[in-house]
Amino acid sequence: MPWRYLPHITPWQTVYASFAHWQKDGIFDQLTSLLRRHVRTAAGRNPEPTADMIDTQSIKTTTNVPAASQSHDAGKKIAGRKRSIVTDTLGLLVAVLITAASVSDSAAGSPLLATIAAAQPTLTKAQTDNAYRTTVINGAAKAGIDIEVATRDPATRDFTPPPRH
């Protein structure tokens, strides 16, 4: 719910200013990383993951989103934005990249892969679907990350990670 509809809590400008400051300083990235390490440790796992999963989701946007930041995803027949999301094998968030919906998974995957490779030196494997073409796979190989491509079940539109060996 937009803060401007909650003036009895605090002025929306105050909330926005704090949020923008925290975003600029990387507080949300640090907090996400700290919480992910805590949950992984509590689950008896290594604090830093060695395998991630990468996928995208096209989403419809509201009318107040600037037209320049959205477009049409012809494959999914959605006008809006695309979220390229990286999670660890527990499903915990590692990274997100928001683009216009028309940006291909492969085009979004390259900068996303570079970001996670720099942030996670322990990463050795990433699972994706076949939308991440040669560009992403070659970039991953240069970073020392093995890409495992999952084949999609024709009965579902969802990403299903391959079984672990």
Phi and psi in radians as a Rosetta constraint file:
Dihedral C 1 N 2 CA 2 C 2 CIRCULARHARMONIC -1.080 0.35
Dihedral N 2 CA 2 C 2 N 3 CIRCULARHARMONIC 2.414 0.35
Dihedral C 2 N 3 CA 3 C 3 CIRCULARHARMONIC -1.093 0.35
Dihedral N 3 CA 3 C 3 N 4 CIRCULARHARMONIC -0.487 0.35
Dihedral C 3 N 4 CA 4 C 4 CIRCULARHARMONIC -1.170 0.35
Dihedral N 4 CA 4 C 4 N 5 CIRCULARHARMONIC -0.254 0.35
Dihedral C 4 N 5 CA 5 C 5 CIRCULARHARMONIC -1.544 0.35
Dihedral N 5 CA 5 C 5 N 6 CIRCULARHARMONIC -0.003 0.35
Dihedral C 5 N 6 CA 6 C 6 CIRCULARHARMONIC -2.142 0.35
Dihedral N 6 CA 6 C 6 N 7 CIRCULARHARMONIC 0.963 0.35
Dihedral C 6 N 7 CA 7 C 7 CIRCULARHARMONIC -1.153 0.35
Dihedral N 7 CA 7 C 7 N 8 CIRCULARHARMONIC -0.354 0.35
Dihedral C 7 N 8 CA 8 C 8 CIRCULARHARMONIC -1.260 0.35
Dihedral N 8 CA 8 C 8 N 9 CIRCULARHARMONIC -0.298 0.35
Dihedral C 8 N 9 CA 9 C 9 CIRCULARHARMONIC -1.486 0.35
Dihedral N 9 CA 9 C 9 N 10 CIRCULARHARMONIC -1.040 0.35
Dihedral C 9 N 10 CA 10 C 10 CIRCULARHARMONIC -2.927 0.35
Dihedral N 10 CA 10 C 10 N 11 CIRCULARHARMONIC 2.665 0.35
Dihedral C 10 N 11 CA 11 C 11 CIRCULARHARMONIC -1.046 0.35
Dihedral N 11 CA 11 C 11 N 12 CIRCULARHARMONIC 2.431 0.35
Dihedral C 11 N 12 CA 12 C 12 CIRCULARHARMONIC -1.083 0.35
Dihedral N 12 CA 12 C 12 N 13 CIRCULARHARMONIC -0.507 0.35
Dihedral C 12 N 13 CA 13 C 13 CIRCULARHARMONIC -1.117 0.35
Dihedral N 13 CA 13 C 13 N 14 CIRCULARHARMONIC -0.637 0.35
Dihedral C 13 N 14 CA 14 C 14 CIRCULARHARMONIC -1.145 0.35
Dihedral N 14 CA 14 C 14 N 15 CIRCULARHARMONIC -0.798 0.35
Dihedral C 14 N 15 CA 15 C 15 CIRCULARHARMONIC -1.094 0.35
Dihedral N 15 CA 15 C 15 N 16 CIRCULARHARMONIC -0.801 0.35
Dihedral C 15 N 16 CA 16 C 16 CIRCULARHARMONIC -1.093 0.35
Dihedral N 16 CA 16 C 16 N 17 CIRCULARHARMONIC -0.756 0.35
Dihedral C 16 N 17 CA 17 C 17 CIRCULARHARMONIC -1.067 0.35
Dihedral N 17 CA 17 C 17 N 18 CIRCULARHARMONIC -0.760 0.35
Dihedral C 17 N 18 CA 18 C 18 CIRCULARHARMONIC -1.119 0.35
Dihedral N 18 CA 18 C 18 N 19 CIRCULARHARMONIC -0.812 0.35
Dihedral C 18 N 19 CA 19 C 19 CIRCULARHARMONIC -1.034 0.35
Dihedral N 19 CA 19 C 19 N 20 CIRCULARHARMONIC -0.828 0.35
Dihedral C 19 N 20 CA 20 C 20 CIRCULARHARMONIC -1.073 0.35
Dihedral N 20 CA 20 C 20 N 21 CIRCULARHARMONIC -0.703 0.35
Dihedral C 20 N 21 CA 21 C 21 CIRCULARHARMONIC -1.125 0.35
Dihedral N 21 CA 21 C 21 N 22 CIRCULARHARMONIC -0.807 0.35
Dihedral C 21 N 22 CA 22 C 22 CIRCULARHARMONIC -1.121 0.35
Dihedral N 22 CA 22 C 22 N 23 CIRCULARHARMONIC -0.703 0.35
Dihedral C 22 N 23 CA 23 C 23 CIRCULARHARMONIC -1.086 0.35
Dihedral N 23 CA 23 C 23 N 24 CIRCULARHARMONIC -0.819 0.35
Dihedral C 23 N 24 CA 24 C 24 CIRCULARHARMONIC -1.069 0.35
Dihedral N 24 CA 24 C 24 N 25 CIRCULARHARMONIC -0.656 0.35
Dihedral C 24 N 25 CA 25 C 25 CIRCULARHARMONIC -1.433 0.35
Dihedral N 25 CA 25 C 25 N 26 CIRCULARHARMONIC -0.052 0.35
Dihedral C 25 N 26 CA 26 C 26 CIRCULARHARMONIC 1.341 0.35
Dihedral N 26 CA 26 C 26 N 27 CIRCULARHARMONIC 0.319 0.35
Dihedral C 26 N 27 CA 27 C 27 CIRCULARHARMONIC -1.063 0.35
Dihedral N 27 CA 27 C 27 N 28 CIRCULARHARMONIC -0.736 0.35
Dihedral C 27 N 28 CA 28 C 28 CIRCULARHARMONIC -1.154 0.35
Dihedral N 28 CA 28 C 28 N 29 CIRCULARHARMONIC -0.683 0.35
Dihedral C 28 N 29 CA 29 C 29 CIRCULARHARMONIC -1.121 0.35
Dihedral N 29 CA 29 C 29 N 30 CIRCULARHARMONIC -0.747 0.35
Dihedral C 29 N 30 CA 30 C 30 CIRCULARHARMONIC -1.128 0.35
Dihedral N 30 CA 30 C 30 N 31 CIRCULARHARMONIC -0.738 0.35
Dihedral C 30 N 31 CA 31 C 31 CIRCULARHARMONIC -1.149 0.35
Dihedral N 31 CA 31 C 31 N 32 CIRCULARHARMONIC -0.764 0.35
Dihedral C 31 N 32 CA 32 C 32 CIRCULARHARMONIC -1.052 0.35
Dihedral N 32 CA 32 C 32 N 33 CIRCULARHARMONIC -0.774 0.35
Dihedral C 32 N 33 CA 33 C 33 CIRCULARHARMONIC -1.122 0.35
Dihedral N 33 CA 33 C 33 N 34 CIRCULARHARMONIC -0.768 0.35
Dihedral C 33 N 34 CA 34 C 34 CIRCULARHARMONIC -1.087 0.35
Dihedral N 34 CA 34 C 34 N 35 CIRCULARHARMONIC -0.805 0.35
Dihedral C 34 N 35 CA 35 C 35 CIRCULARHARMONIC -1.146 0.35
Dihedral N 35 CA 35 C 35 N 36 CIRCULARHARMONIC -0.696 0.35
Dihedral C 35 N 36 CA 36 C 36 CIRCULARHARMONIC -1.070 0.35
Dihedral N 36 CA 36 C 36 N 37 CIRCULARHARMONIC -0.791 0.35
Dihedral C 36 N 37 CA 37 C 37 CIRCULARHARMONIC -1.059 0.35
Dihedral N 37 CA 37 C 37 N 38 CIRCULARHARMONIC -0.732 0.35
Dihedral C 37 N 38 CA 38 C 38 CIRCULARHARMONIC -1.088 0.35
Dihedral N 38 CA 38 C 38 N 39 CIRCULARHARMONIC -0.826 0.35
Dihedral C 38 N 39 CA 39 C 39 CIRCULARHARMONIC -1.135 0.35
Dihedral N 39 CA 39 C 39 N 40 CIRCULARHARMONIC -0.736 0.35
Dihedral C 39 N 40 CA 40 C 40 CIRCULARHARMONIC -1.103 0.35
Dihedral N 40 CA 40 C 40 N 41 CIRCULARHARMONIC -0.740 0.35
Dihedral C 40 N 41 CA 41 C 41 CIRCULARHARMONIC -1.120 0.35
Dihedral N 41 CA 41 C 41 N 42 CIRCULARHARMONIC -0.755 0.35
Dihedral C 41 N 42 CA 42 C 42 CIRCULARHARMONIC -1.106 0.35
Dihedral N 42 CA 42 C 42 N 43 CIRCULARHARMONIC -0.491 0.35
Dihedral C 42 N 43 CA 43 C 43 CIRCULARHARMONIC -1.501 0.35
Dihedral N 43 CA 43 C 43 N 44 CIRCULARHARMONIC 0.080 0.35
Dihedral C 43 N 44 CA 44 C 44 CIRCULARHARMONIC 1.382 0.35
Dihedral N 44 CA 44 C 44 N 45 CIRCULARHARMONIC 0.343 0.35
Dihedral C 44 N 45 CA 45 C 45 CIRCULARHARMONIC -1.821 0.35
Dihedral N 45 CA 45 C 45 N 46 CIRCULARHARMONIC 2.885 0.35
Dihedral C 45 N 46 CA 46 C 46 CIRCULARHARMONIC -1.093 0.35
Dihedral N 46 CA 46 C 46 N 47 CIRCULARHARMONIC 2.393 0.35
Dihedral C 46 N 47 CA 47 C 47 CIRCULARHARMONIC -1.015 0.35
Dihedral N 47 CA 47 C 47 N 48 CIRCULARHARMONIC -0.552 0.35
Dihedral C 47 N 48 CA 48 C 48 CIRCULARHARMONIC -1.852 0.35
Dihedral N 48 CA 48 C 48 N 49 CIRCULARHARMONIC 2.179 0.35
Dihedral C 48 N 49 CA 49 C 49 CIRCULARHARMONIC -1.228 0.35
Dihedral N 49 CA 49 C 49 N 50 CIRCULARHARMONIC 2.652 0.35
Dihedral C 49 N 50 CA 50 C 50 CIRCULARHARMONIC -1.846 0.35
Dihedral N 50 CA 50 C 50 N 51 CIRCULARHARMONIC -0.188 0.35
Dihedral C 50 N 51 CA 51 C 51 CIRCULARHARMONIC -2.395 0.35
Dihedral N 51 CA 51 C 51 N 52 CIRCULARHARMONIC 2.460 0.35
Dihedral C 51 N 52 CA 52 C 52 CIRCULARHARMONIC -2.258 0.35
Dihedral N 52 CA 52 C 52 N 53 CIRCULARHARMONIC 2.904 0.35
Dihedral C 52 N 53 CA 53 C 53 CIRCULARHARMONIC -2.147 0.35
Dihedral N 53 CA 53 C 53 N 54 CIRCULARHARMONIC 2.394 0.35
Dihedral C 53 N 54 CA 54 C 54 CIRCULARHARMONIC -2.137 0.35
Dihedral N 54 CA 54 C 54 N 55 CIRCULARHARMONIC 2.280 0.35
Dihedral C 54 N 55 CA 55 C 55 CIRCULARHARMONIC -2.720 0.35
Dihedral N 55 CA 55 C 55 N 56 CIRCULARHARMONIC 2.958 0.35
Dihedral C 55 N 56 CA 56 C 56 CIRCULARHARMONIC -2.175 0.35
Dihedral N 56 CA 56 C 56 N 57 CIRCULARHARMONIC 2.804 0.35
Dihedral C 56 N 57 CA 57 C 57 CIRCULARHARMONIC -2.499 0.35
Dihedral N 57 CA 57 C 57 N 58 CIRCULARHARMONIC 2.128 0.35
Dihedral C 57 N 58 CA 58 C 58 CIRCULARHARMONIC -1.540 0.35
Dihedral N 58 CA 58 C 58 N 59 CIRCULARHARMONIC 2.355 0.35
Dihedral C 58 N 59 CA 59 C 59 CIRCULARHARMONIC -2.278 0.35
Dihedral N 59 CA 59 C 59 N 60 CIRCULARHARMONIC 2.549 0.35
Dihedral C 59 N 60 CA 60 C 60 CIRCULARHARMONIC -1.265 0.35
Dihedral N 60 CA 60 C 60 N 61 CIRCULARHARMONIC 2.589 0.35
Dihedral C 60 N 61 CA 61 C 61 CIRCULARHARMONIC -1.969 0.35
Dihedral N 61 CA 61 C 61 N 62 CIRCULARHARMONIC 2.831 0.35
Dihedral C 61 N 62 CA 62 C 62 CIRCULARHARMONIC -1.427 0.35
Dihedral N 62 CA 62 C 62 N 63 CIRCULARHARMONIC 3.006 0.35
Dihedral C 62 N 63 CA 63 C 63 CIRCULARHARMONIC -1.238 0.35
Dihedral N 63 CA 63 C 63 N 64 CIRCULARHARMONIC -0.309 0.35
Dihedral C 63 N 64 CA 64 C 64 CIRCULARHARMONIC -1.549 0.35
Dihedral N 64 CA 64 C 64 N 65 CIRCULARHARMONIC 0.080 0.35
Dihedral C 64 N 65 CA 65 C 65 CIRCULARHARMONIC -1.449 0.35
Dihedral N 65 CA 65 C 65 N 66 CIRCULARHARMONIC 2.303 0.35
Dihedral C 65 N 66 CA 66 C 66 CIRCULARHARMONIC -0.990 0.35
Dihedral N 66 CA 66 C 66 N 67 CIRCULARHARMONIC 2.358 0.35
Dihedral C 66 N 67 CA 67 C 67 CIRCULARHARMONIC -1.039 0.35
Dihedral N 67 CA 67 C 67 N 68 CIRCULARHARMONIC -0.541 0.35
Dihedral C 67 N 68 CA 68 C 68 CIRCULARHARMONIC -1.164 0.35
Dihedral N 68 CA 68 C 68 N 69 CIRCULARHARMONIC -0.365 0.35
Dihedral C 68 N 69 CA 69 C 69 CIRCULARHARMONIC -1.752 0.35
Dihedral N 69 CA 69 C 69 N 70 CIRCULARHARMONIC 0.149 0.35
Dihedral C 69 N 70 CA 70 C 70 CIRCULARHARMONIC -2.361 0.35
Dihedral N 70 CA 70 C 70 N 71 CIRCULARHARMONIC 2.827 0.35
Dihedral C 70 N 71 CA 71 C 71 CIRCULARHARMONIC -2.848 0.35
Dihedral N 71 CA 71 C 71 N 72 CIRCULARHARMONIC -2.940 0.35
Dihedral C 71 N 72 CA 72 C 72 CIRCULARHARMONIC -1.839 0.35
Dihedral N 72 CA 72 C 72 N 73 CIRCULARHARMONIC 2.229 0.35
Dihedral C 72 N 73 CA 73 C 73 CIRCULARHARMONIC -1.614 0.35
Dihedral N 73 CA 73 C 73 N 74 CIRCULARHARMONIC 1.784 0.35
Dihedral C 73 N 74 CA 74 C 74 CIRCULARHARMONIC -1.106 0.35
Dihedral N 74 CA 74 C 74 N 75 CIRCULARHARMONIC -0.624 0.35
Dihedral C 74 N 75 CA 75 C 75 CIRCULARHARMONIC -1.150 0.35
Dihedral N 75 CA 75 C 75 N 76 CIRCULARHARMONIC -0.663 0.35
Dihedral C 75 N 76 CA 76 C 76 CIRCULARHARMONIC -1.827 0.35
Dihedral N 76 CA 76 C 76 N 77 CIRCULARHARMONIC -0.024 0.35
Dihedral C 76 N 77 CA 77 C 77 CIRCULARHARMONIC 0.962 0.35
Dihedral N 77 CA 77 C 77 N 78 CIRCULARHARMONIC 0.831 0.35
Dihedral C 77 N 78 CA 78 C 78 CIRCULARHARMONIC -2.251 0.35
Dihedral N 78 CA 78 C 78 N 79 CIRCULARHARMONIC 2.331 0.35
Dihedral C 78 N 79 CA 79 C 79 CIRCULARHARMONIC -1.699 0.35
Dihedral N 79 CA 79 C 79 N 80 CIRCULARHARMONIC 2.139 0.35
Dihedral C 79 N 80 CA 80 C 80 CIRCULARHARMONIC 2.865 0.35
Dihedral N 80 CA 80 C 80 N 81 CIRCULARHARMONIC -2.348 0.35
Dihedral C 80 N 81 CA 81 C 81 CIRCULARHARMONIC -2.156 0.35
Dihedral N 81 CA 81 C 81 N 82 CIRCULARHARMONIC 2.913 0.35
Dihedral C 81 N 82 CA 82 C 82 CIRCULARHARMONIC -2.136 0.35
Dihedral N 82 CA 82 C 82 N 83 CIRCULARHARMONIC 2.303 0.35
Dihedral C 82 N 83 CA 83 C 83 CIRCULARHARMONIC -1.780 0.35
Dihedral N 83 CA 83 C 83 N 84 CIRCULARHARMONIC 2.054 0.35
Dihedral C 83 N 84 CA 84 C 84 CIRCULARHARMONIC -1.701 0.35
Dihedral N 84 CA 84 C 84 N 85 CIRCULARHARMONIC 2.072 0.35
Dihedral C 84 N 85 CA 85 C 85 CIRCULARHARMONIC -2.118 0.35
Dihedral N 85 CA 85 C 85 N 86 CIRCULARHARMONIC 2.405 0.35
Dihedral C 85 N 86 CA 86 C 86 CIRCULARHARMONIC -2.046 0.35
Dihedral N 86 CA 86 C 86 N 87 CIRCULARHARMONIC 2.228 0.35
Dihedral C 86 N 87 CA 87 C 87 CIRCULARHARMONIC -2.178 0.35
Dihedral N 87 CA 87 C 87 N 88 CIRCULARHARMONIC 2.802 0.35
Dihedral C 87 N 88 CA 88 C 88 CIRCULARHARMONIC -1.470 0.35
Dihedral N 88 CA 88 C 88 N 89 CIRCULARHARMONIC -3.087 0.35
Dihedral C 88 N 89 CA 89 C 89 CIRCULARHARMONIC -1.235 0.35
Dihedral N 89 CA 89 C 89 N 90 CIRCULARHARMONIC -0.208 0.35
Dihedral C 89 N 90 CA 90 C 90 CIRCULARHARMONIC -1.568 0.35
Dihedral N 90 CA 90 C 90 N 91 CIRCULARHARMONIC -0.074 0.35
Dihedral C 90 N 91 CA 91 C 91 CIRCULARHARMONIC 1.534 0.35
Dihedral N 91 CA 91 C 91 N 92 CIRCULARHARMONIC 0.203 0.35
Dihedral C 91 N 92 CA 92 C 92 CIRCULARHARMONIC -1.459 0.35
Dihedral N 92 CA 92 C 92 N 93 CIRCULARHARMONIC 2.422 0.35
Dihedral C 92 N 93 CA 93 C 93 CIRCULARHARMONIC -1.115 0.35
Dihedral N 93 CA 93 C 93 N 94 CIRCULARHARMONIC 2.308 0.35
Dihedral C 93 N 94 CA 94 C 94 CIRCULARHARMONIC -1.952 0.35
Dihedral N 94 CA 94 C 94 N 95 CIRCULARHARMONIC -0.816 0.35
Dihedral C 94 N 95 CA 95 C 95 CIRCULARHARMONIC -2.756 0.35
Dihedral N 95 CA 95 C 95 N 96 CIRCULARHARMONIC 2.700 0.35
Dihedral C 95 N 96 CA 96 C 96 CIRCULARHARMONIC -2.425 0.35
Dihedral N 96 CA 96 C 96 N 97 CIRCULARHARMONIC 2.440 0.35
Dihedral C 96 N 97 CA 97 C 97 CIRCULARHARMONIC -2.277 0.35
Dihedral N 97 CA 97 C 97 N 98 CIRCULARHARMONIC 2.148 0.35
Dihedral C 97 N 98 CA 98 C 98 CIRCULARHARMONIC -1.776 0.35
Dihedral N 98 CA 98 C 98 N 99 CIRCULARHARMONIC 2.228 0.35
Dihedral C 98 N 99 CA 99 C 99 CIRCULARHARMONIC -2.358 0.35
Dihedral N 99 CA 99 C 99 N 100 CIRCULARHARMONIC 3.032 0.35
Dihedral C 99 N 100 CA 100 C 100 CIRCULARHARMONIC -1.126 0.35
Dihedral N 100 CA 100 C 100 N 101 CIRCULARHARMONIC 2.627 0.35
Dihedral C 100 N 101 CA 101 C 101 CIRCULARHARMONIC -1.097 0.35
Dihedral N 101 CA 101 C 101 N 102 CIRCULARHARMONIC -0.419 0.35
Dihedral C 101 N 102 CA 102 C 102 CIRCULARHARMONIC -1.334 0.35
Dihedral N 102 CA 102 C 102 N 103 CIRCULARHARMONIC -0.215 0.35
Dihedral C 102 N 103 CA 103 C 103 CIRCULARHARMONIC -1.200 0.35
Dihedral N 103 CA 103 C 103 N 104 CIRCULARHARMONIC 2.241 0.35
Dihedral C 103 N 104 CA 104 C 104 CIRCULARHARMONIC -1.185 0.35
Dihedral N 104 CA 104 C 104 N 105 CIRCULARHARMONIC 2.694 0.35
Dihedral C 104 N 105 CA 105 C 105 CIRCULARHARMONIC -1.027 0.35
Dihedral N 105 CA 105 C 105 N 106 CIRCULARHARMONIC -0.692 0.35
Dihedral C 105 N 106 CA 106 C 106 CIRCULARHARMONIC -1.121 0.35
Dihedral N 106 CA 106 C 106 N 107 CIRCULARHARMONIC -0.725 0.35
Dihedral C 106 N 107 CA 107 C 107 CIRCULARHARMONIC -1.164 0.35
Dihedral N 107 CA 107 C 107 N 108 CIRCULARHARMONIC -0.650 0.35
Dihedral C 107 N 108 CA 108 C 108 CIRCULARHARMONIC -1.349 0.35
Dihedral N 108 CA 108 C 108 N 109 CIRCULARHARMONIC -0.516 0.35
Dihedral C 108 N 109 CA 109 C 109 CIRCULARHARMONIC -1.181 0.35
Dihedral N 109 CA 109 C 109 N 110 CIRCULARHARMONIC -0.584 0.35
Dihedral C 109 N 110 CA 110 C 110 CIRCULARHARMONIC -1.097 0.35
Dihedral N 110 CA 110 C 110 N 111 CIRCULARHARMONIC -0.921 0.35
Dihedral C 110 N 111 CA 111 C 111 CIRCULARHARMONIC -1.180 0.35
Dihedral N 111 CA 111 C 111 N 112 CIRCULARHARMONIC -0.548 0.35
Dihedral C 111 N 112 CA 112 C 112 CIRCULARHARMONIC -1.156 0.35
Dihedral N 112 CA 112 C 112 N 113 CIRCULARHARMONIC -0.740 0.35
Dihedral C 112 N 113 CA 113 C 113 CIRCULARHARMONIC -1.114 0.35
Dihedral N 113 CA 113 C 113 N 114 CIRCULARHARMONIC -0.712 0.35
Dihedral C 113 N 114 CA 114 C 114 CIRCULARHARMONIC -1.083 0.35
Dihedral N 114 CA 114 C 114 N 115 CIRCULARHARMONIC -0.692 0.35
Dihedral C 114 N 115 CA 115 C 115 CIRCULARHARMONIC -1.112 0.35
Dihedral N 115 CA 115 C 115 N 116 CIRCULARHARMONIC -0.840 0.35
Dihedral C 115 N 116 CA 116 C 116 CIRCULARHARMONIC -1.270 0.35
Dihedral N 116 CA 116 C 116 N 117 CIRCULARHARMONIC -0.553 0.35
Dihedral C 116 N 117 CA 117 C 117 CIRCULARHARMONIC -1.115 0.35
Dihedral N 117 CA 117 C 117 N 118 CIRCULARHARMONIC -0.679 0.35
Dihedral C 117 N 118 CA 118 C 118 CIRCULARHARMONIC -1.259 0.35
Dihedral N 118 CA 118 C 118 N 119 CIRCULARHARMONIC -0.618 0.35
Dihedral C 118 N 119 CA 119 C 119 CIRCULARHARMONIC -1.446 0.35
Dihedral N 119 CA 119 C 119 N 120 CIRCULARHARMONIC -0.408 0.35
Dihedral C 119 N 120 CA 120 C 120 CIRCULARHARMONIC -2.213 0.35
Dihedral N 120 CA 120 C 120 N 121 CIRCULARHARMONIC 1.485 0.35
Dihedral C 120 N 121 CA 121 C 121 CIRCULARHARMONIC -1.143 0.35
Dihedral N 121 CA 121 C 121 N 122 CIRCULARHARMONIC -0.294 0.35
Dihedral C 121 N 122 CA 122 C 122 CIRCULARHARMONIC -1.438 0.35
Dihedral N 122 CA 122 C 122 N 123 CIRCULARHARMONIC -0.146 0.35
Dihedral C 122 N 123 CA 123 C 123 CIRCULARHARMONIC -1.213 0.35
Dihedral N 123 CA 123 C 123 N 124 CIRCULARHARMONIC 2.177 0.35
Dihedral C 123 N 124 CA 124 C 124 CIRCULARHARMONIC -2.140 0.35
Dihedral N 124 CA 124 C 124 N 125 CIRCULARHARMONIC -0.281 0.35
Dihedral C 124 N 125 CA 125 C 125 CIRCULARHARMONIC -2.502 0.35
Dihedral N 125 CA 125 C 125 N 126 CIRCULARHARMONIC 2.509 0.35
Dihedral C 125 N 126 CA 126 C 126 CIRCULARHARMONIC -2.380 0.35
Dihedral N 126 CA 126 C 126 N 127 CIRCULARHARMONIC 2.405 0.35
Dihedral C 126 N 127 CA 127 C 127 CIRCULARHARMONIC -1.837 0.35
Dihedral N 127 CA 127 C 127 N 128 CIRCULARHARMONIC 2.335 0.35
Dihedral C 127 N 128 CA 128 C 128 CIRCULARHARMONIC -2.433 0.35
Dihedral N 128 CA 128 C 128 N 129 CIRCULARHARMONIC 3.070 0.35
Dihedral C 128 N 129 CA 129 C 129 CIRCULARHARMONIC -1.704 0.35
Dihedral N 129 CA 129 C 129 N 130 CIRCULARHARMONIC -3.126 0.35
Dihedral C 129 N 130 CA 130 C 130 CIRCULARHARMONIC -1.349 0.35
Dihedral N 130 CA 130 C 130 N 131 CIRCULARHARMONIC 0.082 0.35
Dihedral C 130 N 131 CA 131 C 131 CIRCULARHARMONIC -1.281 0.35
Dihedral N 131 CA 131 C 131 N 132 CIRCULARHARMONIC -0.325 0.35
Dihedral C 131 N 132 CA 132 C 132 CIRCULARHARMONIC -1.575 0.35
Dihedral N 132 CA 132 C 132 N 133 CIRCULARHARMONIC 1.672 0.35
Dihedral C 132 N 133 CA 133 C 133 CIRCULARHARMONIC -1.384 0.35
Dihedral N 133 CA 133 C 133 N 134 CIRCULARHARMONIC -2.877 0.35
Dihedral C 133 N 134 CA 134 C 134 CIRCULARHARMONIC -0.890 0.35
Dihedral N 134 CA 134 C 134 N 135 CIRCULARHARMONIC -0.677 0.35
Dihedral C 134 N 135 CA 135 C 135 CIRCULARHARMONIC -0.995 0.35
Dihedral N 135 CA 135 C 135 N 136 CIRCULARHARMONIC -0.826 0.35
Dihedral C 135 N 136 CA 136 C 136 CIRCULARHARMONIC -1.216 0.35
Dihedral N 136 CA 136 C 136 N 137 CIRCULARHARMONIC -0.741 0.35
Dihedral C 136 N 137 CA 137 C 137 CIRCULARHARMONIC -1.111 0.35
Dihedral N 137 CA 137 C 137 N 138 CIRCULARHARMONIC -0.749 0.35
Dihedral C 137 N 138 CA 138 C 138 CIRCULARHARMONIC -1.145 0.35
Dihedral N 138 CA 138 C 138 N 139 CIRCULARHARMONIC -0.724 0.35
Dihedral C 138 N 139 CA 139 C 139 CIRCULARHARMONIC -1.092 0.35
Dihedral N 139 CA 139 C 139 N 140 CIRCULARHARMONIC -0.673 0.35
Dihedral C 139 N 140 CA 140 C 140 CIRCULARHARMONIC -1.149 0.35
Dihedral N 140 CA 140 C 140 N 141 CIRCULARHARMONIC -0.740 0.35
Dihedral C 140 N 141 CA 141 C 141 CIRCULARHARMONIC -1.054 0.35
Dihedral N 141 CA 141 C 141 N 142 CIRCULARHARMONIC -0.698 0.35
Dihedral C 141 N 142 CA 142 C 142 CIRCULARHARMONIC -1.132 0.35
Dihedral N 142 CA 142 C 142 N 143 CIRCULARHARMONIC -0.515 0.35
Dihedral C 142 N 143 CA 143 C 143 CIRCULARHARMONIC -1.562 0.35
Dihedral N 143 CA 143 C 143 N 144 CIRCULARHARMONIC 0.036 0.35
Dihedral C 143 N 144 CA 144 C 144 CIRCULARHARMONIC 1.387 0.35
Dihedral N 144 CA 144 C 144 N 145 CIRCULARHARMONIC 0.405 0.35
Dihedral C 144 N 145 CA 145 C 145 CIRCULARHARMONIC -1.946 0.35
Dihedral N 145 CA 145 C 145 N 146 CIRCULARHARMONIC 2.230 0.35
Dihedral C 145 N 146 CA 146 C 146 CIRCULARHARMONIC -1.520 0.35
Dihedral N 146 CA 146 C 146 N 147 CIRCULARHARMONIC 2.187 0.35
Dihedral C 146 N 147 CA 147 C 147 CIRCULARHARMONIC -1.670 0.35
Dihedral N 147 CA 147 C 147 N 148 CIRCULARHARMONIC 2.198 0.35
Dihedral C 147 N 148 CA 148 C 148 CIRCULARHARMONIC -1.903 0.35
Dihedral N 148 CA 148 C 148 N 149 CIRCULARHARMONIC 2.080 0.35
Dihedral C 148 N 149 CA 149 C 149 CIRCULARHARMONIC -1.652 0.35
Dihedral N 149 CA 149 C 149 N 150 CIRCULARHARMONIC 2.169 0.35
Dihedral C 149 N 150 CA 150 C 150 CIRCULARHARMONIC -1.497 0.35
Dihedral N 150 CA 150 C 150 N 151 CIRCULARHARMONIC 2.410 0.35
Dihedral C 150 N 151 CA 151 C 151 CIRCULARHARMONIC -1.517 0.35
Dihedral N 151 CA 151 C 151 N 152 CIRCULARHARMONIC 2.450 0.35
Dihedral C 151 N 152 CA 152 C 152 CIRCULARHARMONIC -1.493 0.35
Dihedral N 152 CA 152 C 152 N 153 CIRCULARHARMONIC 2.399 0.35
Dihedral C 152 N 153 CA 153 C 153 CIRCULARHARMONIC -1.291 0.35
Dihedral N 153 CA 153 C 153 N 154 CIRCULARHARMONIC 2.127 0.35
Dihedral C 153 N 154 CA 154 C 154 CIRCULARHARMONIC -1.067 0.35
Dihedral N 154 CA 154 C 154 N 155 CIRCULARHARMONIC -0.338 0.35
Dihedral C 154 N 155 CA 155 C 155 CIRCULARHARMONIC -1.387 0.35
Dihedral N 155 CA 155 C 155 N 156 CIRCULARHARMONIC -0.209 0.35
Dihedral C 155 N 156 CA 156 C 156 CIRCULARHARMONIC -2.319 0.35
Dihedral N 156 CA 156 C 156 N 157 CIRCULARHARMONIC 2.704 0.35
Dihedral C 156 N 157 CA 157 C 157 CIRCULARHARMONIC -1.707 0.35
Dihedral N 157 CA 157 C 157 N 158 CIRCULARHARMONIC -0.083 0.35
Dihedral C 157 N 158 CA 158 C 158 CIRCULARHARMONIC -1.493 0.35
Dihedral N 158 CA 158 C 158 N 159 CIRCULARHARMONIC 2.715 0.35
Dihedral C 158 N 159 CA 159 C 159 CIRCULARHARMONIC -1.325 0.35
Dihedral N 159 CA 159 C 159 N 160 CIRCULARHARMONIC 2.216 0.35
Dihedral C 159 N 160 CA 160 C 160 CIRCULARHARMONIC -2.078 0.35
Dihedral N 160 CA 160 C 160 N 161 CIRCULARHARMONIC 1.981 0.35
Dihedral C 160 N 161 CA 161 C 161 CIRCULARHARMONIC -1.137 0.35
Dihedral N 161 CA 161 C 161 N 162 CIRCULARHARMONIC 2.573 0.35
Dihedral C 161 N 162 CA 162 C 162 CIRCULARHARMONIC -1.175 0.35
Dihedral N 162 CA 162 C 162 N 163 CIRCULARHARMONIC 2.706 0.35
Dihedral C 162 N 163 CA 163 C 163 CIRCULARHARMONIC -1.111 0.35
Dihedral N 163 CA 163 C 163 N 164 CIRCULARHARMONIC 2.572 0.35
Dihedral C 163 N 164 CA 164 C 164 CIRCULARHARMONIC -1.352 0.35
Dihedral N 164 CA 164 C 164 N 165 CIRCULARHARMONIC 2.502 0.35
